[in-house]
Amino acid sequence: SVVPETKFFTIFETKVDTVYVEKKVKEEVINEDAYGDRNYGHSIRGLNSRELKQKLQKNGFKNLENVDFSKMRRLWLLYNYNDMLMNVHVLTDFPVSMIYSFFIIEATNAGIETDLWRLHANAGGVKALKGHGTVTYRTREVIGGRNKYIKAKFFSSKNTKDGIALWSGVLNSDRYKKCKVFDEKPPKLYKKICKCIYKSGYHTDTDYEFRASLMTEYWNLKKHLPE
């Protein structure tokens, strides 16, 4: 099967040649129905590894024998949020694997949605935006090479659709345009994207390689999804 990223990026899957998404299909593939629940991970937080595996298998997930508990949780998130993540890909021209990576880091913790996403529809950990609601949370920032925990204001939205539109707007700002034009193969491509976004000021965490590893994980997890 072939799952496209974006016309700017070369993506290689097993025995699959390069695939592109043309901008002419941009408006046609946005699925408004994808903007729904923000509690998928939260709803399975009480399940242990055995129980979660049984739930996934009942829903048609494949080859779970060597998938650990944390990845099974992220599988459940991917299964339920993939259409939404594809929408952000279409809206921004960033690879869907990058959108997945940033969503996992900014909007979830141990496979469970953070309150910033679950209650305030902020999928990207984006700070307060002028003209929009705000909420204050304690957050980790890397300052002077050290982890610091501070209180910061983040944007807060009333519904998922508006929250996704705000996040997409941030990713479409001029500062990130140069992060969409690399001509590389994975995994070097993923590292370049994540490093560029870090250097452009999206976040202060210097571990952009971890974000790149989650881009690879996106494609690996898709192999376990139901048909």
C-alpha positions as CSV (number, residue, x, y, z in Angstrom):
1,S,0.0,0.0,0.0
2,V,1.1,3.6,-0.6
3,V,0.5,6.4,1.8
4,P,1.7,9.7,0.3
5,E,3.4,12.5,2.3
6,T,3.7,15.7,0.4
7,K,5.0,16.8,-3.0
8,F,8.1,18.4,-1.4
9,F,9.4,15.1,0.1
10,T,10.7,11.8,-1.3
11,I,9.3,9.0,0.8
12,F,10.4,5.4,0.4
13,E,8.3,2.4,1.6
14,T,9.2,-1.3,1.0
15,K,9.1,-2.0,-2.8
16,V,7.4,1.3,-3.4
17,D,8.7,4.1,-5.6
18,T,8.5,7.8,-4.9
19,V,5.0,9.2,-4.3
20,Y,3.8,12.7,-4.5
21,V,0.6,14.6,-3.5
22,E,-0.3,17.4,-5.9
23,K,-1.8,20.6,-4.6
24,K,-4.7,20.3,-6.9
25,V,-6.2,17.6,-4.6
26,K,-5.7,19.8,-1.5
27,E,-9.3,20.8,-0.9
28,E,-10.7,17.4,-1.9
29,V,-9.0,15.3,0.7
30,I,-9.8,17.3,3.8
31,N,-12.1,15.2,6.0
32,E,-14.2,17.5,8.2
33,D,-15.6,14.4,10.0
34,A,-12.1,13.8,11.4
35,Y,-12.5,16.6,13.9
36,G,-14.2,14.7,16.7
37,D,-13.3,13.3,20.0
38,R,-10.1,14.3,21.9
39,N,-10.3,11.5,24.4
40,Y,-9.3,8.3,22.5
41,G,-6.2,7.6,24.6
42,H,-7.8,8.9,27.7
43,S,-10.6,6.3,27.3
44,I,-8.2,3.3,27.4
45,R,-5.9,4.7,30.1
46,G,-7.2,2.0,32.5
47,L,-6.3,-1.0,30.3
48,N,-3.2,-3.0,31.0
49,S,-1.0,-4.4,28.2
50,R,-2.9,-7.7,27.8
51,E,-6.3,-5.9,27.8
52,L,-5.2,-3.3,25.3
53,K,-3.8,-6.0,23.0
54,Q,-7.1,-7.8,23.1
55,K,-8.9,-4.6,22.3
56,L,-6.7,-3.9,19.3
57,Q,-6.9,-7.4,18.0
58,K,-10.7,-7.3,18.2
59,N,-10.5,-4.1,16.1
60,G,-8.4,-5.8,13.4
61,F,-4.9,-4.6,14.3
62,K,-2.2,-7.0,13.0
63,N,1.1,-8.6,14.1
64,L,1.1,-7.3,17.7
65,E,3.3,-10.0,19.1
66,N,6.4,-7.8,19.5
67,V,4.7,-4.5,20.0
68,D,5.2,-3.1,23.5
69,F,2.6,-1.4,25.7
70,S,3.6,2.2,24.9
71,K,3.6,1.6,21.1
72,M,0.2,-0.2,21.4
73,R,-1.1,3.0,23.0
74,R,0.3,5.1,20.2
75,L,-1.2,2.6,17.7
76,W,-4.6,3.4,19.2
77,L,-4.0,7.1,18.9
78,L,-2.8,6.8,15.3
79,Y,-5.8,4.7,14.4
80,N,-8.2,7.3,15.8
81,Y,-6.4,10.5,14.9
82,N,-4.8,9.6,11.5
83,D,-7.5,11.4,9.4
84,M,-7.1,14.5,11.5
85,L,-3.3,14.3,11.1
86,M,-3.7,13.9,7.3
87,N,-5.9,17.1,7.4
88,V,-3.0,19.0,9.0
89,H,-0.6,17.6,6.4
90,V,-2.9,18.8,3.6
91,L,-3.3,22.2,5.2
92,T,0.4,22.8,5.7
93,D,2.3,20.6,3.2
94,F,4.4,19.2,6.0
95,P,4.7,15.4,6.0
96,V,2.0,13.6,7.9
97,S,4.8,11.7,9.7
98,M,6.1,15.0,11.1
99,I,2.6,16.0,12.1
100,Y,2.3,12.7,13.9
101,S,5.6,13.2,15.7
102,F,4.8,16.7,16.9
103,F,1.3,15.6,18.0
104,I,2.7,12.8,20.1
105,I,5.2,15.0,21.8
106,E,3.1,18.1,22.3
107,A,-0.4,16.7,22.8
108,T,0.1,13.3,24.6
109,N,2.0,11.8,27.6
110,A,2.5,8.1,27.8
111,G,-0.1,7.6,25.1
112,I,-2.7,9.6,26.9
113,E,-3.9,13.0,25.7
114,T,-2.7,16.0,27.7
115,D,-5.2,18.4,29.1
116,L,-3.9,21.1,26.8
117,W,-5.2,19.0,23.9
118,R,-8.1,17.2,25.5
119,L,-9.6,20.3,27.1
120,H,-8.2,23.2,25.0
121,A,-7.8,21.7,21.5
122,N,-4.1,22.8,21.3
123,A,-2.5,19.9,19.4
124,G,0.9,21.6,18.9
125,G,1.8,23.0,22.3
126,V,1.5,26.5,20.7
127,K,1.9,29.4,23.0
128,A,-0.7,32.1,23.4
129,L,-1.9,33.8,20.1
130,K,-3.2,37.3,20.0
131,G,-7.0,37.5,19.7
132,H,-7.6,33.9,21.0
133,G,-8.3,32.3,24.4
134,T,-5.4,31.3,26.6
135,V,-4.7,28.9,29.4
136,T,-1.7,28.6,31.7
137,Y,0.2,25.4,32.3
138,R,3.5,24.4,33.9
139,T,5.8,23.4,31.1
140,R,9.4,22.3,30.5
141,E,11.7,24.5,28.5
142,V,15.4,24.2,27.7
143,I,17.0,27.4,28.8
144,G,20.8,27.8,28.8
145,G,21.1,24.1,28.0
146,R,19.2,23.0,31.1
147,N,15.6,21.9,31.7
148,K,13.5,24.6,33.4
149,Y,9.9,24.2,34.5
150,I,8.0,27.5,34.1
151,K,4.4,28.6,33.8
152,A,3.5,29.6,30.3
153,K,0.4,30.8,28.5
154,F,-0.9,28.6,25.6
155,F,-3.7,29.3,23.1
156,S,-7.0,27.7,24.1
157,S,-9.7,26.9,21.6
158,K,-13.3,25.8,22.1
159,N,-13.4,23.0,19.5
160,T,-11.1,20.8,17.6
161,K,-11.6,22.3,14.1
162,D,-10.7,25.8,15.3
163,G,-7.7,24.4,17.2
164,I,-6.4,22.6,14.2
165,A,-6.8,25.7,12.1
166,L,-4.7,27.7,14.5
167,W,-2.0,25.1,14.7
168,S,-1.9,24.8,10.9
169,G,-1.7,28.6,10.7
170,V,1.4,28.5,12.9
171,L,3.0,25.8,10.8
172,N,2.3,27.9,7.7
173,S,4.1,31.0,9.0
174,D,7.0,32.3,7.0
175,R,9.6,31.1,9.6
176,Y,9.0,27.4,8.7
177,K,8.8,27.7,4.9
178,K,12.4,26.7,4.5
179,C,11.7,23.5,6.4
180,K,9.5,22.2,3.6
181,V,12.0,22.1,0.7
182,F,14.6,19.4,1.5
183,D,15.5,16.9,-1.2
184,E,16.8,14.0,0.9
185,K,15.9,10.4,1.7
186,P,14.8,9.2,5.1
187,P,16.1,9.0,7.7
188,K,18.4,12.0,6.9
189,L,15.3,13.8,5.6
190,Y,13.5,13.5,8.9
191,K,16.4,14.8,10.9
192,K,16.8,17.8,8.6
193,I,13.1,18.7,8.9
194,C,13.0,18.4,12.7
195,K,16.3,20.3,13.1
196,C,15.1,23.1,10.8
197,I,11.9,23.5,12.8
198,Y,13.8,23.5,16.0
199,K,16.3,26.1,14.7
200,S,13.3,28.2,13.4
201,G,12.1,28.5,17.0
202,Y,9.1,26.1,17.3
203,H,10.4,24.6,20.5
204,T,13.4,24.9,22.8
205,D,14.1,21.1,23.2
206,T,17.4,20.3,21.5
207,D,16.5,16.6,21.0
208,Y,15.1,17.0,17.5
209,E,16.4,13.6,16.6
210,F,13.8,12.0,18.9
211,R,11.1,13.8,16.9
212,A,12.7,12.5,13.7
213,S,12.6,8.9,15.2
214,L,8.8,9.3,15.7
215,M,8.5,10.2,12.0
216,T,10.0,6.8,11.2
217,E,7.7,5.3,13.8
218,Y,4.6,6.6,12.0
219,W,5.3,4.4,9.0
220,N,6.2,1.4,11.1
221,L,3.0,1.6,13.1
222,K,0.9,1.9,10.0
223,K,1.8,-1.7,9.2
224,H,-0.2,-2.8,12.2
225,L,-3.4,-0.9,11.5
226,P,-6.6,-2.7,10.4
227,E,-7.2,-2.9,6.6
